[in-house]
Amino acid sequence: MSESDFDRPAPNILPAGVPAPDFALNATPDQVLRLSELRGRPVILVFYPADWSPVCGDQVALYNEILPEFREYGAEILGISVDGVWSHAAFARDRKLHFPLLADFEPKGAVARAYGAYREEDGTSERALFVLDSEGIIRWSYCSPIAVNPGADGILSALESISGKSAPARTESFENPAEARP
């Protein structure tokens, strides 16, 4: 993490209680996914800086691993970065991901900007998380420092809160293991 990451102001991502801006982004070269198509179920939006970076790879691998827990709440998860569809396709295939990665490529970062999660200084997305309820209202949002994997505990707590049911029994925390070390 550079010194400038500590000096820069916290981003102003959209807060809880705000309707999530609709969008239509490519999931594949010939398939567009529209957020409004997912109404009726919770949605997790995962903005991340770039495919192929170490922290991003760890973050999406964690979400892929616990995808069954997200699905227990009926939630869909969408990864979003400014990378193109071909990069996403190769990255998803390499990491064996089972959720869509959406290309916020052209106009570059338009969706990240709408959510307050675009990094003008380097042309990427913040590491920002949003949990939307079935009506498309943001119920939880969080922006992690760019070099820190935010884990999944916040997402799971938000899904539990939305659903009104207890989380499935967990034997481990889904926070970033590096943060747990002394």
Backbone as CSV, one residue per row, in Angstrom:
resi,resn,N_x,N_y,N_z,CA_x,CA_y,CA_z,C_x,C_y,C_z
1,MET,0.858,-1.167,0.000,0.000,0.000,0.000,0.903,1.228,0.000
2,SER,0.597,2.166,-0.843,1.438,3.360,-0.918,0.997,4.374,0.128
3,GLU,1.893,5.327,0.375,1.573,6.361,1.347,0.355,7.165,0.910
4,SER,0.200,7.344,-0.407,-0.934,8.116,-0.899,-2.262,7.430,-0.599
5,ASP,-2.265,6.085,-0.457,-3.493,5.389,-0.086,-3.946,5.772,1.319
6,PHE,-2.996,6.115,2.189,-3.348,6.533,3.545,-3.793,7.989,3.567
7,ASP,-3.252,8.797,2.667,-3.527,10.223,2.661,-4.824,10.596,1.949
8,ARG,-5.256,9.767,1.044,-6.409,10.156,0.256,-7.697,10.027,1.065
9,PRO,-8.668,10.894,0.812,-9.913,10.844,1.574,-10.695,9.570,1.264
10,ALA,-11.500,9.174,2.229,-12.352,7.993,2.030,-13.330,8.286,0.903
11,PRO,-13.576,7.313,0.060,-14.523,7.526,-1.037,-15.943,7.694,-0.503
12,ASN,-16.760,8.331,-1.284,-18.155,8.555,-0.911,-19.042,7.577,-1.659
13,ILE,-18.954,6.291,-1.273,-19.807,5.298,-1.913,-21.239,5.499,-1.449
14,LEU,-22.164,4.987,-2.234,-23.573,5.117,-1.874,-23.842,4.425,-0.539
15,PRO,-24.610,5.075,0.329,-24.891,4.505,1.654,-26.131,3.617,1.648
16,ALA,-26.341,2.937,2.753,-27.551,2.142,2.967,-28.775,3.050,2.890
17,GLY,-29.873,2.484,2.393,-31.131,3.216,2.314,-31.383,3.871,0.967
18,VAL,-30.393,3.863,0.086,-30.492,4.506,-1.222,-30.845,3.449,-2.275
19,PRO,-31.745,3.791,-3.215,-31.992,2.840,-4.307,-30.712,2.637,-5.130
20,ALA,-30.431,1.394,-5.466,-29.245,1.083,-6.259,-29.490,1.507,-7.705
21,PRO,-28.568,2.274,-8.280,-28.732,2.649,-9.692,-28.749,1.406,-10.586
22,ASP,-29.706,1.371,-11.500,-29.781,0.249,-12.434,-28.624,0.380,-13.426
23,PHE,-28.255,-0.729,-14.016,-27.212,-0.724,-15.032,-27.390,-1.930,-15.934
24,ALA,-26.739,-1.874,-17.073,-26.680,-2.996,-18.007,-25.220,-3.123,-18.421
25,LEU,-24.591,-4.249,-18.048,-23.181,-4.478,-18.357,-23.010,-5.851,-18.999
26,ASN,-21.981,-5.955,-19.811,-21.682,-7.236,-20.440,-21.118,-8.219,-19.433
27,ALA,-21.725,-9.420,-19.425,-21.218,-10.546,-18.633,-20.355,-11.435,-19.515
28,THR,-20.634,-11.442,-20.805,-19.854,-12.138,-21.826,-19.862,-11.212,-23.043
29,PRO,-19.090,-11.528,-24.079,-19.106,-10.652,-25.253,-20.497,-10.464,-25.871
30,ASP,-21.377,-11.448,-25.721,-22.697,-11.335,-26.333,-23.858,-11.433,-25.342
31,GLN,-23.585,-11.271,-24.047,-24.642,-11.349,-23.034,-24.556,-10.137,-22.109
32,VAL,-25.657,-9.405,-22.032,-25.754,-8.238,-21.159,-26.611,-8.608,-19.959
33,LEU,-26.167,-8.237,-18.786,-26.944,-8.450,-17.566,-27.404,-7.091,-17.066
34,ARG,-28.690,-6.992,-16.802,-29.287,-5.758,-16.281,-29.612,-5.998,-14.808
35,LEU,-29.183,-5.098,-13.931,-29.429,-5.265,-12.495,-30.915,-5.452,-12.209
36,SER,-31.771,-4.712,-12.874,-33.216,-4.797,-12.615,-33.780,-6.190,-12.887
37,GLU,-33.085,-7.011,-13.694,-33.535,-8.383,-13.950,-33.450,-9.255,-12.693
38,LEU,-32.700,-8.803,-11.707,-32.496,-9.591,-10.485,-33.427,-9.173,-9.348
39,ARG,-34.352,-8.241,-9.621,-35.301,-7.826,-8.583,-36.042,-9.040,-8.073
40,GLY,-36.356,-9.011,-6.787,-37.055,-10.127,-6.174,-36.133,-10.995,-5.336
41,ARG,-34.835,-10.708,-5.398,-33.876,-11.450,-4.575,-32.741,-10.498,-4.175
42,PRO,-32.056,-10.813,-3.085,-30.922,-9.977,-2.690,-29.789,-10.087,-3.723
43,VAL,-29.036,-9.002,-3.854,-27.910,-8.967,-4.781,-26.693,-8.410,-4.049
44,ILE,-25.559,-9.061,-4.269,-24.274,-8.595,-3.727,-23.481,-8.039,-4.903
45,LEU,-23.107,-6.760,-4.815,-22.262,-6.150,-5.835,-20.858,-6.027,-5.269
46,VAL,-19.903,-6.577,-5.995,-18.504,-6.576,-5.575,-17.709,-5.788,-6.606
47,PHE,-17.432,-4.519,-6.292,-16.551,-3.727,-7.149,-15.122,-4.032,-6.732
48,TYR,-14.262,-4.290,-7.708,-12.866,-4.586,-7.403,-11.980,-3.942,-8.464
49,PRO,-10.723,-3.639,-8.114,-9.856,-2.880,-9.028,-9.533,-3.574,-10.352
50,ALA,-9.111,-4.837,-10.311,-8.648,-5.440,-11.563,-8.547,-6.955,-11.471
51,ASP,-8.854,-7.616,-12.588,-8.582,-9.047,-12.700,-7.070,-9.232,-12.561
52,TRP,-6.660,-10.375,-12.148,-5.253,-10.802,-12.132,-4.398,-10.141,-11.057
53,SER,-4.975,-9.318,-10.208,-4.162,-8.764,-9.115,-4.306,-9.685,-7.895
54,PRO,-3.274,-9.757,-7.055,-3.284,-10.726,-5.949,-4.467,-10.581,-4.985
55,VAL,-4.751,-9.378,-4.541,-5.841,-9.207,-3.569,-7.186,-9.513,-4.224
56,CYS,-7.365,-9.057,-5.449,-8.628,-9.324,-6.148,-8.828,-10.821,-6.358
57,GLY,-7.767,-11.509,-6.729,-7.853,-12.952,-6.921,-8.260,-13.663,-5.649
58,ASP,-7.670,-13.261,-4.524,-8.031,-13.867,-3.236,-9.476,-13.547,-2.865
59,GLN,-9.888,-12.310,-3.105,-11.234,-11.890,-2.742,-12.288,-12.672,-3.525
60,VAL,-12.152,-12.743,-4.842,-13.173,-13.455,-5.621,-13.121,-14.955,-5.362
61,ALA,-11.935,-15.494,-5.078,-11.837,-16.925,-4.742,-12.594,-17.221,-3.449
62,LEU,-12.488,-16.339,-2.464,-13.228,-16.507,-1.211,-14.727,-16.512,-1.477
63,TYR,-15.216,-15.541,-2.258,-16.657,-15.466,-2.533,-17.122,-16.687,-3.320
64,ASN,-16.296,-17.171,-4.221,-16.632,-18.371,-4.976,-16.753,-19.578,-4.041
65,GLU,-15.842,-19.653,-3.074,-15.831,-20.770,-2.124,-17.082,-20.788,-1.246
66,ILE,-17.543,-19.612,-0.853,-18.708,-19.572,0.037,-19.999,-19.225,-0.705
67,LEU,-19.978,-19.345,-2.009,-21.162,-19.108,-2.821,-22.388,-19.869,-2.308
68,PRO,-22.241,-21.124,-1.853,-23.424,-21.824,-1.315,-24.067,-21.079,-0.134
69,GLU,-23.276,-20.425,0.686,-23.856,-19.662,1.809,-24.644,-18.470,1.298
70,PHE,-24.106,-17.763,0.290,-24.853,-16.643,-0.290,-26.173,-17.147,-0.878
71,ARG,-26.128,-18.284,-1.520,-27.317,-18.840,-2.176,-28.357,-19.293,-1.156
72,GLU,-27.910,-19.654,0.070,-28.885,-20.015,1.115,-29.813,-18.849,1.424
73,TYR,-29.362,-17.650,1.172,-30.185,-16.453,1.358,-30.892,-16.067,0.059
74,GLY,-30.720,-16.849,-0.997,-31.308,-16.535,-2.296,-30.584,-15.407,-3.005
75,ALA,-29.377,-15.086,-2.569,-28.643,-13.937,-3.103,-27.850,-14.283,-4.357
76,GLU,-27.793,-13.322,-5.249,-26.940,-13.375,-6.425,-25.731,-12.488,-6.158
77,ILE,-24.569,-12.886,-6.647,-23.364,-12.082,-6.491,-22.843,-11.716,-7.872
78,LEU,-22.439,-10.453,-8.020,-21.914,-9.941,-9.277,-20.598,-9.239,-9.006
79,GLY,-19.545,-9.635,-9.698,-18.272,-8.937,-9.630,-18.234,-7.883,-10.717
80,ILE,-17.712,-6.694,-10.401,-17.672,-5.595,-11.374,-16.307,-4.924,-11.318
81,SER,-15.665,-4.821,-12.479,-14.430,-4.034,-12.591,-14.391,-3.386,-13.964
82,VAL,-13.406,-2.527,-14.176,-13.283,-1.838,-15.458,-12.586,-2.688,-16.516
83,ASP,-12.209,-3.912,-16.185,-11.613,-4.811,-17.169,-12.645,-5.182,-18.232
84,GLY,-12.169,-5.586,-19.397,-13.040,-5.978,-20.494,-13.557,-7.399,-20.345
85,VAL,-14.517,-7.758,-21.195,-15.155,-9.073,-21.112,-14.170,-10.210,-21.367
86,TRP,-13.187,-10.004,-22.236,-12.236,-11.086,-22.528,-11.319,-11.345,-21.343
87,SER,-10.917,-10.299,-20.663,-10.121,-10.467,-19.440,-10.945,-11.203,-18.389
88,HIS,-12.201,-10.776,-18.221,-13.088,-11.442,-17.252,-13.272,-12.920,-17.587
89,ALA,-13.462,-13.214,-18.863,-13.681,-14.608,-19.265,-12.459,-15.459,-18.919
90,ALA,-11.272,-14.957,-19.216,-10.050,-15.714,-18.916,-9.842,-15.840,-17.410
91,PHE,-10.077,-14.762,-16.670,-9.904,-14.756,-15.222,-10.886,-15.732,-14.560
92,ALA,-12.165,-15.675,-14.974,-13.188,-16.562,-14.402,-12.877,-18.022,-14.714
93,ARG,-12.417,-18.292,-15.923,-12.068,-19.664,-16.294,-10.869,-20.146,-15.474
94,ASP,-9.845,-19.308,-15.342,-8.651,-19.667,-14.582,-8.967,-19.916,-13.113
95,ARG,-9.839,-19.110,-12.533,-10.188,-19.211,-11.107,-11.388,-20.111,-10.853
96,LYS,-11.978,-20.645,-11.915,-13.151,-21.524,-11.815,-14.301,-20.854,-11.060
97,LEU,-14.566,-19.595,-11.420,-15.611,-18.818,-10.757,-16.988,-19.240,-11.247
98,HIS,-17.947,-19.220,-10.320,-19.314,-19.622,-10.629,-20.297,-18.475,-10.423
99,PHE,-19.821,-17.263,-10.634,-20.693,-16.092,-10.621,-20.186,-15.122,-11.682
100,PRO,-21.074,-14.264,-12.198,-20.688,-13.384,-13.299,-19.726,-12.274,-12.886
101,LEU,-18.808,-11.974,-13.801,-17.957,-10.801,-13.701,-18.418,-9.853,-14.797
102,LEU,-18.749,-8.641,-14.429,-19.317,-7.678,-15.366,-18.285,-6.626,-15.749
103,ALA,-18.267,-6.282,-17.025,-17.284,-5.345,-17.569,-17.825,-3.918,-17.575
104,ASP,-17.323,-3.107,-16.656,-17.642,-1.677,-16.571,-16.602,-0.938,-17.420
105,PHE,-16.518,-1.356,-18.680,-15.409,-1.013,-19.558,-15.654,0.223,-20.416
106,GLU,-16.832,0.328,-21.008,-17.088,1.434,-21.921,-18.515,1.917,-21.774
107,PRO,-18.779,3.150,-21.384,-17.749,4.102,-20.982,-17.096,3.670,-19.667
108,LYS,-15.791,3.762,-19.644,-14.986,3.230,-18.544,-15.441,3.754,-17.183
109,GLY,-15.807,2.795,-16.319,-16.144,3.120,-14.938,-17.472,3.817,-14.738
110,ALA,-18.360,3.826,-15.725,-19.635,4.548,-15.583,-20.461,4.020,-14.416
111,VAL,-20.509,2.705,-14.242,-21.294,2.131,-13.143,-20.588,2.379,-11.812
112,ALA,-19.280,2.199,-11.771,-18.527,2.493,-10.547,-18.741,3.947,-10.138
113,ARG,-18.757,4.856,-11.098,-19.006,6.269,-10.785,-20.392,6.458,-10.166
114,ALA,-21.401,5.781,-10.734,-22.777,5.909,-10.229,-22.894,5.447,-8.777
115,TYR,-22.031,4.506,-8.374,-22.040,3.988,-7.011,-21.010,4.693,-6.116
116,GLY,-20.321,5.678,-6.650,-19.300,6.402,-5.880,-18.055,5.576,-5.648
117,ALA,-17.795,4.601,-6.529,-16.711,3.647,-6.310,-15.638,3.690,-7.403
118,TYR,-15.513,4.831,-8.094,-14.500,4.926,-9.146,-13.278,5.670,-8.627
119,ARG,-12.104,5.180,-8.961,-10.837,5.801,-8.554,-10.281,6.600,-9.735
120,GLU,-10.564,7.881,-9.763,-10.116,8.748,-10.860,-8.603,8.702,-11.044
121,GLU,-7.865,8.669,-9.930,-6.403,8.773,-10.008,-5.739,7.605,-10.727
122,ASP,-6.377,6.434,-10.731,-5.754,5.310,-11.437,-6.704,4.592,-12.393
123,GLY,-7.912,5.100,-12.568,-8.821,4.552,-13.559,-9.347,3.165,-13.253
124,THR,-9.469,2.828,-11.963,-10.024,1.532,-11.560,-11.174,1.753,-10.584
125,SER,-11.739,0.659,-10.123,-12.790,0.726,-9.106,-12.180,0.617,-7.717
126,GLU,-12.868,1.185,-6.763,-12.538,0.942,-5.362,-12.849,-0.523,-5.064
127,ARG,-12.403,-0.989,-3.931,-12.776,-2.321,-3.442,-14.022,-2.104,-2.569
128,ALA,-15.179,-2.005,-3.236,-16.427,-1.628,-2.566,-17.451,-2.750,-2.663
129,LEU,-18.204,-2.920,-1.599,-19.228,-3.958,-1.512,-20.586,-3.311,-1.249
130,PHE,-21.609,-3.851,-1.894,-22.978,-3.393,-1.688,-23.868,-4.627,-1.577
131,VAL,-24.775,-4.625,-0.604,-25.785,-5.668,-0.509,-27.128,-4.979,-0.716
132,LEU,-27.855,-5.448,-1.733,-29.152,-4.885,-2.087,-30.253,-5.837,-1.644
133,ASP,-31.363,-5.283,-1.210,-32.494,-6.140,-0.862,-33.263,-6.507,-2.133
134,SER,-34.338,-7.242,-1.990,-35.088,-7.732,-3.147,-35.770,-6.617,-3.941
135,GLU,-35.878,-5.436,-3.339,-36.483,-4.284,-4.024,-35.435,-3.390,-4.681
136,GLY,-34.162,-3.751,-4.551,-33.105,-2.952,-5.175,-32.630,-1.789,-4.320
137,ILE,-32.890,-1.850,-3.023,-32.426,-0.807,-2.096,-31.118,-1.279,-1.465
138,ILE,-30.137,-0.390,-1.414,-28.871,-0.730,-0.763,-29.135,-0.854,0.734
139,ARG,-28.835,-2.006,1.308,-29.026,-2.240,2.737,-27.714,-2.237,3.498
140,TRP,-26.598,-2.353,2.787,-25.276,-2.310,3.423,-24.256,-1.968,2.344
141,SER,-23.316,-1.100,2.696,-22.218,-0.795,1.771,-20.944,-0.627,2.577
142,TYR,-19.837,-0.945,1.939,-18.541,-0.893,2.613,-17.454,-0.702,1.566
143,CYS,-16.489,0.147,1.884,-15.340,0.339,1.011,-14.089,-0.013,1.799
144,SER,-13.395,-1.021,1.337,-12.175,-1.495,1.984,-10.979,-0.728,1.443
145,PRO,-9.924,-0.568,2.238,-8.691,-0.042,1.648,-8.310,-0.918,0.454
146,ILE,-7.781,-0.306,-0.575,-7.546,-0.986,-1.846,-6.668,-2.234,-1.712
147,ALA,-5.763,-2.260,-0.760,-4.847,-3.388,-0.607,-5.326,-4.423,0.405
148,VAL,-6.586,-4.303,0.867,-7.098,-5.198,1.905,-8.324,-5.957,1.396
149,ASN,-8.271,-7.269,1.492,-9.414,-8.117,1.173,-10.445,-7.923,2.283
150,PRO,-11.660,-7.445,1.960,-12.647,-7.171,3.005,-13.309,-8.407,3.601
151,GLY,-13.040,-9.583,3.058,-13.668,-10.784,3.587,-15.148,-10.825,3.268
152,ALA,-15.880,-11.662,3.987,-17.303,-11.862,3.686,-18.212,-11.707,4.897
153,ASP,-17.661,-11.513,6.079,-18.513,-11.430,7.269,-19.553,-10.319,7.169
154,GLY,-19.167,-9.149,6.665,-20.115,-8.041,6.516,-21.245,-8.380,5.563
155,ILE,-20.901,-9.020,4.464,-21.913,-9.432,3.488,-22.891,-10.407,4.139
156,LEU,-22.355,-11.415,4.812,-23.214,-12.424,5.440,-24.096,-11.809,6.530
157,SER,-23.568,-10.876,7.301,-24.380,-10.200,8.325,-25.506,-9.397,7.684
158,ALA,-25.196,-8.723,6.579,-26.221,-7.939,5.890,-27.305,-8.854,5.323
159,LEU,-26.903,-9.976,4.732,-27.894,-10.918,4.208,-28.769,-11.488,5.321
160,GLU,-28.154,-11.763,6.467,-28.907,-12.251,7.621,-29.924,-11.216,8.068
161,SER,-29.506,-9.965,8.123,-30.389,-8.882,8.535,-31.565,-8.712,7.568
162,ILE,-31.271,-8.774,6.279,-32.321,-8.635,5.262,-33.319,-9.772,5.350
163,SER,-32.819,-10.980,5.517,-33.682,-12.164,5.485,-34.445,-12.370,6.784
164,GLY,-33.908,-11.846,7.882,-34.537,-12.056,9.174,-34.309,-13.436,9.742
165,LYS,-33.412,-14.200,9.105,-33.112,-15.529,9.645,-31.652,-15.593,10.033
166,SER,-31.349,-16.506,10.917,-29.977,-16.653,11.388,-29.096,-17.210,10.288
167,ALA,-27.847,-16.818,10.364,-26.871,-17.329,9.406,-26.653,-18.808,9.646
168,PRO,-26.293,-19.545,8.593,-25.940,-20.950,8.783,-24.756,-21.046,9.741
169,ALA,-24.676,-22.130,10.464,-23.568,-22.313,11.405,-22.253,-22.271,10.647
170,ARG,-21.319,-21.460,11.161,-20.006,-21.339,10.529,-18.958,-21.775,11.530
171,THR,-17.989,-22.495,11.042,-16.909,-22.933,11.919,-15.705,-22.027,11.813
172,GLU,-15.735,-21.103,10.854,-14.598,-20.206,10.681,-15.095,-18.837,10.270
173,SER,-14.271,-17.859,10.454,-14.582,-16.515,10.010,-14.230,-16.394,8.539
174,PHE,-14.958,-15.553,7.834,-14.660,-15.322,6.427,-14.006,-13.976,6.219
175,GLU,-13.423,-13.439,7.258,-12.628,-12.228,7.101,-11.304,-12.607,6.480
176,ASN,-10.582,-11.637,6.048,-9.278,-11.860,5.450,-8.366,-12.482,6.504
177,PRO,-7.828,-13.689,6.259,-6.996,-14.351,7.249,-5.743,-13.553,7.626
178,ALA,-5.239,-12.751,6.712,-4.048,-11.955,7.009,-4.329,-10.924,8.099
179,GLU,-5.591,-10.442,8.144,-5.952,-9.448,9.165,-6.019,-10.069,10.547
180,ALA,-6.278,-11.359,10.637,-6.433,-12.025,11.923,-5.105,-12.323,12.588
181,ARG,-4.026,-12.273,11.817,-2.719,-12.568,12.400,-2.246,-11.422,13.273
182,PRO,-1.561,-11.754,14.369,-1.066,-10.676,15.236,0.039,-9.892,14.579
